[in-house]
Amino acid sequence: MKNFFIIINTEKALAEKTGRLIEKYLDGYGEDIRYTVWEGQRQDRYKLPEGCDCIITIGGDGTLIQAARGTVGCGVPLIGINRGHMGYLTQLADESTIEPAIERLIRDDYWIEERMMLRAEGYRSGKPIYEGVALNEVMLTRHDTIRSQSFKVYVNDSLLNEYYADGILVATPTGSTAYSLSAGGPIADPKAKLIILTPICSHAINSRSIIFSASDRIRIVAGGNEQLVACDGESIFRLRQSDEICVRMAEHVARFVRLRQESFLETLRQKMTYV
């Protein structure tokens, strides 16, 4: 790798310091190595420099997820440096590991792991009104009300159920350890290809998460005017009654740089054990 795009989340403590450390290290290579730095508010779409080989995010999981969404379709792999809370997706955290990691990137000593994403498309009376991509989940939830809402869920155009709940999550395996887990959903191997449907605080005792094939199409019909749709907590859009959100596996994947062999179970044990 010779050309890097560095995204610095300035809202995170130490992120700028880490960014300067990486810049100084890359500067030591002279003109052989190029880099572009982005600082400021997160973008819906990032413009990558020509010939970009790798995106480095400095912040937390949210920064990495936003970068994956904001560069979807580019095919450029990402690696995250954690300056946030848990850092489940990020590869690096300890400052002492950063320079050796950058050296490995330059020497092409790494491998790529692909994660599936979701595409959401919204329709009102048959006309498109919304689109977005998600690495973790597509969420429909209530807005400006304390009342549970109605969500009719169809799978491949067959009615599955009408849920009365605070919301509905359609998650990827990567998102299975995020909001979906908090809502009672199962944990899935992040490299798997499947779709997890989880109601949020459903009023039915027997409402459980359901796992579908990655080739299935989920369609959710809003049962009122007090609902929102969002992809990974971003791209928020206000829905009206009878609006439809169709969710399917995206045509593009997120590509993450990996520097160490670490099993899914080992990562799960490390990140989710509280002392």
VEXDREN-2710 file (C-alpha; in Angstrom, 1 decimal):
% VEXDREN-2710
k/r/px/py/pz
1/MET/0.0/0.0/0.0
2/LYS/1.3/3.4/-1.0
3/ASN/-1.6/5.8/-0.9
4/PHE/-3.7/6.3/2.3
5/PHE/-6.8/8.3/3.1
6/ILE/-6.9/9.1/6.8
7/ILE/-10.2/10.0/8.5
8/ILE/-9.7/11.7/11.9
9/ASN/-12.8/12.0/14.2
10/THR/-11.8/15.2/16.1
11/GLU/-14.6/14.5/18.6
12/LYS/-12.6/11.7/20.1
13/ALA/-9.9/12.3/22.7
14/LEU/-6.4/11.6/21.4
15/ALA/-7.6/11.1/17.8
16/GLU/-5.7/14.2/16.5
17/LYS/-2.6/13.2/18.4
18/THR/-2.8/9.7/16.8
19/GLY/-3.3/11.3/13.4
20/ARG/-0.2/13.4/13.7
21/LEU/1.8/10.3/14.8
22/ILE/0.8/8.5/11.6
23/GLU/1.5/11.5/9.4
24/LYS/5.0/11.9/10.9
25/TYR/5.7/8.2/10.3
26/LEU/4.5/8.3/6.7
27/ASP/6.5/11.5/6.1
28/GLY/9.6/9.5/6.9
29/TYR/9.1/7.5/3.7
30/GLY/9.4/10.6/1.5
31/GLU/7.6/10.8/-1.9
32/ASP/7.2/7.0/-2.1
33/ILE/4.2/7.2/0.2
34/ARG/1.2/9.5/-0.2
35/TYR/-1.6/10.3/2.1
36/THR/-4.6/12.6/2.4
37/VAL/-6.1/13.6/5.7
38/TRP/-9.8/14.3/6.4
39/GLU/-10.7/16.2/9.6
40/GLY/-14.1/17.5/10.6
41/GLN/-17.7/16.4/10.4
42/ARG/-18.5/12.9/9.1
43/GLN/-19.6/12.8/5.5
44/ASP/-22.4/10.9/3.7
45/ARG/-19.9/10.4/0.9
46/TYR/-16.1/10.7/1.0
47/LYS/-14.1/11.7/-2.1
48/LEU/-11.1/9.4/-2.2
49/PRO/-7.8/10.5/-3.8
50/GLU/-7.0/8.8/-7.1
51/GLY/-5.2/5.5/-6.6
52/CYS/-6.2/5.3/-2.9
53/ASP/-5.1/1.9/-1.5
54/CYS/-6.4/2.0/2.1
55/ILE/-8.7/4.1/4.4
56/ILE/-7.5/4.5/7.9
57/THR/-10.1/5.7/10.4
58/ILE/-9.1/7.2/13.8
59/GLY/-12.0/7.3/16.3
60/GLY/-14.3/4.4/17.2
61/ASP/-16.6/1.9/15.6
62/GLY/-18.9/4.6/14.6
63/THR/-16.2/6.4/12.6
64/LEU/-15.3/3.1/10.9
65/ILE/-18.9/2.3/10.1
66/GLN/-19.5/5.7/8.6
67/ALA/-16.4/5.4/6.5
68/ALA/-17.6/2.0/5.2
69/ARG/-20.9/3.5/4.3
70/GLY/-19.4/6.7/2.9
71/THR/-17.1/4.9/0.5
72/VAL/-19.3/1.9/-0.4
73/GLY/-18.7/0.6/-3.9
74/CYS/-15.1/2.0/-4.1
75/GLY/-13.6/-1.4/-3.2
76/VAL/-10.9/0.3/-1.0
77/PRO/-10.2/-1.6/2.2
78/LEU/-10.5/0.0/5.6
79/ILE/-8.7/-0.3/9.0
80/GLY/-9.8/1.4/12.2
81/ILE/-7.8/2.7/15.1
82/ASN/-9.9/2.9/18.3
83/ARG/-10.1/6.1/20.2
84/GLY/-13.6/5.5/21.3
85/HIS/-15.3/3.1/23.7
86/MET/-15.5/-0.6/22.9
87/GLY/-13.8/-0.7/19.5
88/TYR/-15.4/-4.0/18.4
89/LEU/-14.6/-3.5/14.7
90/THR/-11.4/-1.5/15.0
91/GLN/-8.1/-3.4/14.7
92/LEU/-5.8/-1.2/16.7
93/ALA/-6.0/0.6/20.1
94/ASP/-2.6/0.6/21.8
95/GLU/-0.5/3.5/20.5
96/SER/2.6/1.2/20.5
97/THR/1.0/-1.0/17.9
98/ILE/0.3/1.7/15.4
99/GLU/3.7/2.2/13.7
100/PRO/4.3/-1.5/13.3
101/ALA/0.9/-1.8/11.8
102/ILE/1.4/1.0/9.3
103/GLU/4.7/-0.7/8.4
104/ARG/2.9/-3.9/7.6
105/LEU/0.4/-2.1/5.5
106/ILE/3.2/-0.6/3.4
107/ARG/4.9/-4.0/3.0
108/ASP/1.5/-5.5/2.0
109/ASP/1.6/-7.9/5.0
110/TYR/-2.1/-8.2/5.7
111/TRP/-5.3/-9.9/4.4
112/ILE/-8.8/-8.7/3.6
113/GLU/-12.0/-9.7/5.3
114/GLU/-15.3/-9.0/3.6
115/ARG/-18.5/-8.2/5.4
116/MET/-22.0/-8.1/3.9
117/MET/-24.0/-4.9/3.9
118/LEU/-27.7/-4.1/3.5
119/ARG/-29.5/-1.8/1.1
120/ALA/-32.7/-0.1/2.1
121/GLU/-35.1/1.5/-0.3
122/GLY/-38.2/3.4/0.7
123/TYR/-41.4/3.8/-1.3
124/ARG/-44.5/6.0/-0.9
125/SER/-47.5/5.1/-3.2
126/GLY/-45.0/3.2/-5.3
127/LYS/-42.6/6.1/-5.8
128/PRO/-39.0/6.0/-4.4
129/ILE/-38.5/8.3/-1.4
130/TYR/-35.5/6.9/0.4
131/GLU/-32.3/4.9/0.0
132/GLY/-29.4/4.0/2.2
133/VAL/-26.8/1.3/3.0
134/ALA/-26.0/-0.2/6.3
135/LEU/-23.1/-2.2/7.7
136/ASN/-24.9/-2.9/11.1
137/GLU/-28.6/-2.5/10.7
138/VAL/-31.6/-0.9/9.1
139/MET/-33.9/0.4/11.8
140/LEU/-37.6/1.4/11.8
141/THR/-38.6/3.0/15.1
142/ARG/-41.2/5.3/16.7
143/HIS/-40.8/9.1/16.6
144/ASP/-42.3/11.7/18.9
145/THR/-44.6/9.3/20.7
146/ILE/-44.5/6.9/23.6
147/ARG/-47.0/4.5/22.0
148/SER/-46.0/1.3/20.3
149/GLN/-46.3/1.3/16.6
150/SER/-47.5/-1.2/14.0
151/PHE/-45.0/-2.7/11.6
152/LYS/-46.2/-5.2/9.0
153/VAL/-43.3/-7.4/7.9
154/TYR/-43.3/-9.3/4.6
155/VAL/-40.6/-11.8/3.5
156/ASN/-40.3/-12.3/-0.3
157/ASP/-43.8/-10.7/-0.5
158/SER/-45.4/-13.2/1.9
159/LEU/-46.7/-11.7/5.2
160/LEU/-44.7/-12.8/8.1
161/ASN/-46.3/-10.9/11.0
162/GLU/-47.7/-7.6/12.1
163/TYR/-45.6/-6.5/15.1
164/TYR/-46.7/-4.0/17.7
165/ALA/-43.4/-2.7/19.1
166/ASP/-41.1/0.2/19.6
167/GLY/-39.4/-0.7/16.3
168/ILE/-38.0/-3.3/14.0
169/LEU/-34.3/-4.1/13.3
170/VAL/-33.0/-5.7/10.2
171/ALA/-29.4/-6.5/10.9
172/THR/-26.3/-8.1/9.3
173/PRO/-24.0/-10.5/11.1
174/THR/-21.7/-7.6/11.8
175/GLY/-24.6/-5.8/13.4
176/SER/-25.6/-8.8/15.5
177/THR/-23.3/-7.5/18.2
178/ALA/-24.6/-4.0/18.1
179/TYR/-28.2/-2.7/18.6
180/SER/-29.7/-6.1/17.6
181/LEU/-27.9/-7.7/20.5
182/SER/-29.3/-5.1/22.9
183/ALA/-32.8/-5.8/21.6
184/GLY/-32.4/-9.5/22.4
185/GLY/-31.1/-10.7/19.0
186/PRO/-28.7/-13.6/18.4
187/ILE/-24.9/-13.3/17.9
188/ALA/-23.7/-14.4/14.4
189/ASP/-20.3/-14.9/13.0
190/PRO/-19.6/-11.6/11.2
191/LYS/-18.3/-13.3/8.1
192/ALA/-21.6/-15.2/7.6
193/LYS/-24.2/-14.1/5.0
194/LEU/-27.6/-13.9/6.6
195/ILE/-30.2/-11.4/7.7
196/ILE/-31.5/-11.0/11.3
197/LEU/-34.9/-9.6/12.0
198/THR/-35.5/-8.4/15.6
199/PRO/-38.5/-6.6/17.0
200/ILE/-37.7/-3.9/19.6
201/CYS/-39.7/-4.2/22.8
202/SER/-42.5/-6.1/21.2
203/HIS/-45.8/-6.4/23.0
204/ALA/-46.2/-10.0/22.0
205/ILE/-44.6/-12.5/24.4
206/ASN/-43.7/-14.9/21.6
207/SER/-41.9/-12.3/19.4
208/ARG/-38.4/-13.5/18.8
209/SER/-35.6/-12.8/16.4
210/ILE/-35.8/-14.7/13.1
211/ILE/-32.8/-15.4/10.8
212/PHE/-33.3/-15.4/7.1
213/SER/-31.1/-16.2/4.1
214/ALA/-29.0/-13.4/2.6
215/SER/-31.0/-13.8/-0.6
216/ASP/-34.3/-13.0/1.1
217/ARG/-36.0/-9.6/0.8
218/ILE/-37.6/-8.0/3.8
219/ARG/-40.4/-5.4/3.3
220/ILE/-41.8/-3.4/6.2
221/VAL/-44.9/-1.3/6.0
222/ALA/-45.2/1.6/8.4
223/GLY/-48.5/1.5/10.4
224/GLY/-48.6/5.1/11.3
225/ASN/-47.2/8.6/10.8
226/GLU/-44.9/8.6/13.9
227/GLN/-42.1/6.4/12.6
228/LEU/-38.5/6.9/11.3
229/VAL/-36.1/4.8/9.3
230/ALA/-32.3/4.9/9.7
231/CYS/-29.3/3.1/8.4
232/ASP/-26.7/2.6/11.1
233/GLY/-28.3/5.4/13.1
234/GLU/-27.6/7.8/10.1
235/SER/-29.6/8.8/7.0
236/ILE/-32.7/9.4/9.2
237/PHE/-36.0/9.8/7.3
238/ARG/-39.5/10.5/8.6
239/LEU/-42.1/8.0/7.4
240/ARG/-45.9/8.3/6.8
241/GLN/-48.5/5.6/7.2
242/SER/-48.3/2.9/4.5
243/ASP/-44.8/3.9/3.5
244/GLU/-42.7/0.8/2.6
245/ILE/-39.1/0.0/3.4
246/CYS/-37.5/-2.8/1.4
247/VAL/-34.3/-4.3/2.7
248/ARG/-32.0/-6.7/0.9
249/MET/-28.4/-7.7/0.8
250/ALA/-26.4/-4.9/-0.8
251/GLU/-24.5/-5.5/-4.0
252/HIS/-21.3/-4.3/-2.4
253/VAL/-19.4/-5.5/0.6
254/ALA/-17.3/-3.7/3.2
255/ARG/-13.6/-4.8/3.0
256/PHE/-11.6/-4.6/6.2
257/VAL/-7.9/-5.0/6.6
258/ARG/-6.8/-7.7/9.0
259/LEU/-3.3/-7.9/10.6
260/ARG/-3.7/-10.8/13.0
261/GLN/-5.4/-14.1/13.2
262/GLU/-8.1/-13.8/15.8
263/SER/-11.0/-16.1/15.9
264/PHE/-14.6/-14.8/16.2
265/LEU/-15.0/-16.4/19.6
266/GLU/-11.8/-14.9/20.9
267/THR/-12.8/-11.4/19.8
268/LEU/-16.3/-12.0/21.4
269/ARG/-14.8/-13.1/24.6
270/GLN/-12.3/-10.1/24.8
271/LYS/-14.8/-7.4/23.8
272/MET/-17.8/-8.6/25.8
273/THR/-16.3/-9.6/29.1
274/TYR/-16.8/-7.0/31.8
275/VAL/-14.7/-7.0/34.9
END
